[in-house]
Amino acid sequence: MQLAANAKAIARTRAHDDAAFHLAGLLIVSLFPALFWTALAAGIGGATGYAPGPLALMTFGTAVAVFCATVFHALVARI
């Protein structure tokens, strides 16, 4: 009985330690593509003569970040 309790405690500790790495991975996977695609959309918009507004760029960047974070979470989540 004591062995099972220790195994659960170790599993919780490992999961807690991995949380920081998962958060860092989530930020990297969602933030960098969002910044890249937002900058690309702003650059293409400026080059074609139609500069998107800040609200449109912020909405687009947020949508890209949420999509990437959702895909990352689906791939990393342990079921």
C-alpha positions in Angstrom: 0.0 0.0 0.0 2.8 2.4 0.8 4.5 1.6 -2.5 1.4 2.7 -4.4 1.2 6.0 -2.5 4.9 6.7 -3.2 4.4 6.0 -6.9 1.5 8.5 -7.1 3.6 11.1 -5.3 6.4 10.6 -7.7 4.1 10.8 -10.7 2.6 14.0 -9.4 6.0 15.5 -8.8 7.1 14.6 -12.4 3.9 16.1 -13.8 4.4 19.2 -11.8 8.0 19.5 -13.0 7.0 19.1 -16.6 4.4 21.8 -16.4 7.0 24.6 -16.7 8.4 22.9 -19.9 4.9 22.5 -21.3 4.2 26.2 -20.7 7.5 27.2 -22.3 6.7 25.0 -25.3 3.2 26.4 -25.5 4.5 29.9 -25.6 7.1 29.1 -28.2 4.7 27.2 -30.4 2.0 29.8 -30.3 3.8 33.1 -29.9 6.4 32.9 -32.7 4.1 31.7 -35.5 1.5 34.4 -34.4 4.2 37.1 -34.6 5.5 35.8 -37.9 2.1 35.6 -39.6 1.0 39.0 -38.2 4.2 40.7 -39.4 3.8 39.0 -42.8 0.1 40.1 -43.1 1.1 43.7 -42.1 4.0 43.6 -44.6 1.9 42.3 -47.5 -0.9 44.8 -46.6 1.6 47.6 -46.6 3.1 46.5 -49.9 -0.3 46.3 -51.6 -1.3 49.7 -50.4 -3.8 48.5 -47.8 -2.4 48.7 -44.3 -4.6 46.7 -41.9 -5.5 48.5 -38.7 -4.0 47.6 -35.3 -7.2 45.9 -34.2 -7.3 43.7 -37.2 -3.7 42.7 -36.8 -4.2 42.0 -33.1 -7.3 39.9 -33.8 -5.5 38.0 -36.5 -2.4 37.4 -34.3 -4.6 36.2 -31.4 -6.5 33.8 -33.7 -3.2 32.3 -34.9 -1.9 32.0 -31.4 -5.0 30.3 -30.1 -5.1 27.9 -33.0 -1.4 27.0 -32.5 -1.9 26.6 -28.8 -4.9 24.3 -29.3 -3.0 22.1 -31.7 0.0 21.9 -29.4 -2.3 21.0 -26.4 -4.0 18.3 -28.4 -0.7 16.8 -29.4 0.9 17.0 -26.0 -2.0 16.1 -23.8 -1.9 12.8 -22.1 -5.3 11.0 -22.2 
